[in-house]
Amino acid sequence: MKVKENFEIKNLTTYKIGGIVKKVYFPETQSELTELLREHKSALVLGSCSNILFSSNGYDGDIILTTELKQFEIRGTHVFASCGVKGPLLAQKTAEVGLSGFEFMIGFPGSIGGNIYMNAGAHGQCISDSLTRCCLFDRSNCEVVYKGKDELEFSYRRSILQDERYILLHAEFDLKKAPREEIKSLIERNLEFRKNIQPSLANPNAGSVFKNPDNDSAGRLLDKAGVKTFDLPRAKVWDNHANFIVNKGEATSEDILTLMVMMYNAVKKQYTIELKPETIFLGNKTKKEEELWNILYQKTQK
C-alpha cells in the first residue's frame, strides 16, 4: 500500500486547489481499507475529489484515498463495484454488455463512493435508482455491515453516508437490459450536453456549485441574478452555465469561497432564496474562509 507524506492534494482535486496534507494512504483492497479505518478513526476518506474544494492551507490530519480500489464485476444484470471505481468507466463497461442505468455517469469524473454519498444524478437518472445494497464500514462499531437501498435514506443529493458514521466499501446494483444502440445513443447525448453546457476539466472545476432548490433550477436563478459577470483575477463564473466556477489558474480556496458567497448573495437579494452548496469544503480553514463558509450555511459564529 502506498503511503505519502506532505502530499500536495491539489494534484488530485478537479479544482486543482488544495494545500499540503500530512499523510495520505492509498489502500488497494477492501481489507486494507477496513484496517486503516480501524487504526485511523478520525481520518478523512475521499474518492476522486471531484466535488471537493480543499483548503489551500492543507490539512494536518490523515487522509485515506480510495482511488486504487478499482475492482468491479458484472454478472448478468448485477454489478458489483468497489468504492473507488470511476463512474464513466462503469458506464462504458455496462453499456458494452447492453445494461442500462449508468448512462448519466458518463460525464461525471466522480467515483462510485462519491456518487452514492451525494446520490449523484443527471438526465432523469440517479445512482440510487439501480442500487440494491451497500457494504459499509460502521465507524461507531468498527465493523463491516450491509444495508439495503431503503436503509440509506436517499433523497435529492443526500444519503445516510453524509452523517459520517458509515464509509462505503462496495456497492451492488441491478441494471436493466436494453439494446446497445439505444444505450450508446443516450450516452452520446449526455456527453454532447455536458460538452455544450458545462466546462470540461481542462477548465478546473468541481461541478455544480449549488443544489437546485425545490421546483426550480439553481442555474436559472443564478443566470437571472447576473452572476455570469462575476470574474475575479484567478477564478470566475463559467460563461456558459451560471452554476459553475472555474479556476483560471492558481486560484485559492478563498477565491472560490468568495465567488460562492457573491453568487449566493445575488440570488438571495433578487429572489429571497438561500441556495445550498453542493460543493464540499474540507481542510484547514482560515478565519476568513470560516466566515465565508458560515454565510453559505447560515451558521452563526460562536
QUICORBEL-V745292 format. One record per residue. RES is the residue in three letters. BURIAL is # if it has 9 or more other C-alpha atoms within 8 Angstrom, else .. Layout:
res:RES burial:BURIAL
res:RES burial:BURIAL
This chain:
res:MET burial:.
res:LYS burial:.
res:VAL burial:.
res:LYS burial:.
res:GLU burial:.
res:ASN burial:.
res:PHE burial:#
res:GLU burial:#
res:ILE burial:#
res:LYS burial:#
res:ASN burial:.
res:LEU burial:.
res:THR burial:#
res:THR burial:#
res:TYR burial:#
res:LYS burial:#
res:ILE burial:#
res:GLY burial:#
res:GLY burial:#
res:ILE burial:#
res:VAL burial:#
res:LYS burial:#
res:LYS burial:#
res:VAL burial:#
res:TYR burial:#
res:PHE burial:#
res:PRO burial:#
res:GLU burial:#
res:THR burial:.
res:GLN burial:#
res:SER burial:.
res:GLU burial:#
res:LEU burial:#
res:THR burial:#
res:GLU burial:.
res:LEU burial:#
res:LEU burial:#
res:ARG burial:#
res:GLU burial:.
res:HIS burial:.
res:LYS burial:.
res:SER burial:.
res:ALA burial:#
res:LEU burial:.
res:VAL burial:#
res:LEU burial:#
res:GLY burial:#
res:SER burial:#
res:CYS burial:#
res:SER burial:#
res:ASN burial:#
res:ILE burial:#
res:LEU burial:#
res:PHE burial:#
res:SER burial:#
res:SER burial:#
res:ASN burial:#
res:GLY burial:#
res:TYR burial:#
res:ASP burial:.
res:GLY burial:.
res:ASP burial:#
res:ILE burial:#
res:ILE burial:#
res:LEU burial:#
res:THR burial:#
res:THR burial:#
res:GLU burial:#
res:LEU burial:#
res:LYS burial:#
res:GLN burial:.
res:PHE burial:#
res:GLU burial:.
res:ILE burial:#
res:ARG burial:.
res:GLY burial:.
res:THR burial:#
res:HIS burial:#
res:VAL burial:#
res:PHE burial:#
res:ALA burial:#
res:SER burial:#
res:CYS burial:#
res:GLY burial:#
res:VAL burial:#
res:LYS burial:#
res:GLY burial:#
res:PRO burial:#
res:LEU burial:#
res:LEU burial:#
res:ALA burial:#
res:GLN burial:#
res:LYS burial:.
res:THR burial:#
res:ALA burial:#
res:GLU burial:.
res:VAL burial:.
res:GLY burial:#
res:LEU burial:#
res:SER burial:#
res:GLY burial:#
res:PHE burial:#
res:GLU burial:#
res:PHE burial:#
res:MET burial:#
res:ILE burial:#
res:GLY burial:#
res:PHE burial:.
res:PRO burial:#
res:GLY burial:#
res:SER burial:#
res:ILE burial:#
res:GLY burial:#
res:GLY burial:#
res:ASN burial:#
res:ILE burial:#
res:TYR burial:#
res:MET burial:#
res:ASN burial:#
res:ALA burial:#
res:GLY burial:#
res:ALA burial:.
res:HIS burial:.
res:GLY burial:.
res:GLN burial:#
res:CYS burial:#
res:ILE burial:#
res:SER burial:#
res:ASP burial:.
res:SER burial:#
res:LEU burial:#
res:THR burial:#
res:ARG burial:#
res:CYS burial:#
res:CYS burial:#
res:LEU burial:#
res:PHE burial:#
res:ASP burial:#
res:ARG burial:#
res:SER burial:.
res:ASN burial:.
res:CYS burial:#
res:GLU burial:.
res:VAL burial:.
res:VAL burial:.
res:TYR burial:.
res:LYS burial:#
res:GLY burial:#
res:LYS burial:#
res:ASP burial:.
res:GLU burial:.
res:LEU burial:#
res:GLU burial:#
res:PHE burial:#
res:SER burial:.
res:TYR burial:.
res:ARG burial:#
res:ARG burial:#
res:SER burial:#
res:ILE burial:#
res:LEU burial:#
res:GLN burial:#
res:ASP burial:.
res:GLU burial:.
res:ARG burial:#
res:TYR burial:#
res:ILE burial:#
res:LEU burial:#
res:LEU burial:#
res:HIS burial:#
res:ALA burial:#
res:GLU burial:#
res:PHE burial:#
res:ASP burial:#
res:LEU burial:#
res:LYS burial:.
res:LYS burial:.
res:ALA burial:#
res:PRO burial:.
res:ARG burial:#
res:GLU burial:.
res:GLU burial:.
res:ILE burial:#
res:LYS burial:#
res:SER burial:.
res:LEU burial:#
res:ILE burial:#
res:GLU burial:.
res:ARG burial:.
res:ASN burial:#
res:LEU burial:#
res:GLU burial:.
res:PHE burial:#
res:ARG burial:#
res:LYS burial:#
res:ASN burial:.
res:ILE burial:.
res:GLN burial:#
res:PRO burial:#
res:SER burial:.
res:LEU burial:.
res:ALA burial:.
res:ASN burial:#
res:PRO burial:#
res:ASN burial:#
res:ALA burial:#
res:GLY burial:#
res:SER burial:#
res:VAL burial:#
res:PHE burial:#
res:LYS burial:#
res:ASN burial:#
res:PRO burial:#
res:ASP burial:.
res:ASN burial:.
res:ASP burial:.
res:SER burial:.
res:ALA burial:#
res:GLY burial:#
res:ARG burial:#
res:LEU burial:#
res:LEU burial:#
res:ASP burial:#
res:LYS burial:.
res:ALA burial:#
res:GLY burial:.
res:VAL burial:#
res:LYS burial:#
res:THR burial:.
res:PHE burial:.
res:ASP burial:.
res:LEU burial:.
res:PRO burial:.
res:ARG burial:#
res:ALA burial:#
res:LYS burial:#
res:VAL burial:#
res:TRP burial:#
res:ASP burial:.
res:ASN burial:.
res:HIS burial:#
res:ALA burial:#
res:ASN burial:#
res:PHE burial:#
res:ILE burial:#
res:VAL burial:#
res:ASN burial:#
res:LYS burial:#
res:GLY burial:.
res:GLU burial:.
res:ALA burial:#
res:THR burial:#
res:SER burial:#
res:GLU burial:#
res:ASP burial:#
res:ILE burial:#
res:LEU burial:#
res:THR burial:#
res:LEU burial:#
res:MET burial:#
res:VAL burial:#
res:MET burial:.
res:MET burial:#
res:TYR burial:#
res:ASN burial:.
res:ALA burial:#
res:VAL burial:#
res:LYS burial:#
res:LYS burial:.
res:GLN burial:.
res:TYR burial:.
res:THR burial:.
res:ILE burial:.
res:GLU burial:.
res:LEU burial:#
res:LYS burial:#
res:PRO burial:#
res:GLU burial:#
res:THR burial:#
res:ILE burial:.
res:PHE burial:.
res:LEU burial:#
res:GLY burial:#
res:ASN burial:#
res:LYS burial:#
res:THR burial:.
res:LYS burial:.
res:LYS burial:.
res:GLU burial:#
res:GLU burial:#
res:GLU burial:#
res:LEU burial:#
res:TRP burial:#
res:ASN burial:#
res:ILE burial:#
res:LEU burial:#
res:TYR burial:.
res:GLN burial:.
res:LYS burial:.
res:THR burial:.
res:GLN burial:.
res:LYS burial:.
